[in-house]
Amino acid sequence: MIVRTSAIDRLINEALSAGVDTVLNLGAGMDTRPYRMEFPATLCWVEADFPSIVESKNVTLSAVQPTCRIERDLHAEPSIRYWIQDFDTAGQRSLPRGWEDKLRAAPLLFSIPNWFEYFANHGWRSSRVITSFEESEKIGRPYPFDFPSGLLMRFLPKDMRRRILSLSGAVLMHSTA
């Protein structure tokens, strides 16, 4: 999770540096970026999630001030041109041991063979990709693997490990419309 969080934080900061003034966080859950990151006060952070999640978040964070303006109504923004998501292009495969129980409350419901092709067909292209390998190297956090794959990964050549770990990461998407 640390690698994923770090990559998405970095993409958000790069998008803000490029002039983005609104962020849409789909399936925001208990994401606290507007509370833990330093954002311009003029930034509009739009969160979309189930009403029960939004209410729980409102209650939990009621005593904390965000660093930017937060909206929790997707229809308030007339145009969304960029968005960030994490991706996994490794295709259909079983979850690592122990993950099924951990993800029972938040099952993975969107699984497609080629994320980039899917979104390109719906008017989105990738503007910037940060792979899990790249981010784990940048922040000095080796990518965790369960036994025995973790042991095997350590003996693979670095280029092969890079290819395998480049199948997942975070991406800044840009509207082609």
N, C-alpha and C positions, 0 to 999 in steps of 0.2 A: 504494500500500500504506500510506503514512503516514496518509492520510485515513481509510482503513478501520480501521487499528489505533487511531488516536486516537478514533474514534467508538465502537468496541467498548470501549476502556478507560474512556471516559466513562460508557457504559451500565452497565458493571460497577460502577464507583464509585457511581453513582446507586442501583443495586439494593442494594448493601451499606449505603448510607445509609438505605435504606428498611427494613432489617432482614433482608435475605437472609443466610443463614448457610451455604449450600451452593451451589457453582457446578458445573455439568456442562459440560464442554468436549468436545463430540462432534467426532471427527476432529481431535484436539488437535495431531497432528503434532509439530513442534518448538517449539510455542508456549511462551514462557518467562514469561508474566505472573506466575505465583506466585514467580518468582525476581527479576523486575525491578520489580514494583509492590509498594507497601507495603500489605499486607493484615493484618487482625486475625489473631493467632495461632489464634484459635478458628474461623476460616473453614475449611470443608472444600472443597477443590478436587478435583473428580472428573474424571479424564481418560479418554476412551475412544478407542482407535485400534487398528490392527492390531498383533498381538504383536511383530512385527519392529520396528515404529516405536517402540513402548513400550520395548523392550529397548535400542535405539539411544539413545533419550533418556535412559534410566537411566544408561547408560555415559557419555554425553557430559556429563551434569549431576551426576555422582556427587560431585564435589568442591565443589559449590555448595549452599548451604542455601536452601530456599524460605522465604518469609515466613509461610506458612500450612501447614496439614496437607494433604498430597496423597494421594489414593487413585487407583489405576489399576485399579479393579474396579467397573464400573457397578452390579453387583448389590449392592454394599455399602450403597447408599442406597435406602431404602424408598419415598421419594416425591420426585419432581421437580416443582416448581410453576412455575419460571421458567427461561427459557433465552434466549440471545442468538444471533442469526445475522446474517450479512450477506445482503442480498437484491438482486435485480435484477428489476424488474417490466417491463422493456422488451420482453419476449417473445422469440421466436426471432429471432436475428440472427447474422450471422457475427462471428467474433472479430476484434478489431483486428489489423492487419498485424503479424506477428512474434510474436503471442501463442500461435499453435498450437504452435510449437517450444518455447516456454517452458512450456506446460502439458502437454506430451506425457507427462511423468512423473506428472502429477496432473490427469488430464482432468476436465472438468466433466461429471458424470454425471447430475445432478439439475437438469433444466430444465423448468419448468412455466410456463404463461402468467400465472397470478395466484397468487403466493406466499401472500398474506394470505388469500385465499379457500380455498386448499388447506388451510392449517393451521387455519383456522376450522372447516372441515369435520371436522377431526381433534381438536377440543377445545382449540384454542389461539387466543388473540387478542393483538393487539399492544397493549402497555401504553405503549411509548415508541418513537418512530421518530426516528432521526437520519439525514437524507438526506446524500448525498455533497456536494450543494451547500452545505447548512448547515455541515457540518464543514469543508469546504475554505475557506469564508469565515471561520469561527471561528478556525482555526489559521493563516490567512494563506498557504495553499498553493493556488495556482490549480490547478484540476483539469486534468490533462494530456490532451491530445488529439493524435492523429496527424494529419499533413497528409493531406488538405486539410480534414478536419472541424474541426481545431483552429483553422484560419484562419477558417472559416465561423462557428464558435461565437463568436469574438471580436466579430463584427459583428452578432450577434443581439441583440435587446433583452434586458435583464437578466431580465425576467419569463419570457421564453421559455427562456433558459438555465436559470433556476431550475426550470422545469417539466421540462426534459430531464434535468437532474441530480438531480431528485427521484425518478427512476425506480430509483435504487439507493441503498444506504446500509446501516445496521445497525438492528436492531430488538430490543427486549426483549419476549419472548413470555411470556404468563401463561396457566396452565391454567384452563379454564372448568369443569373437572370438580370 
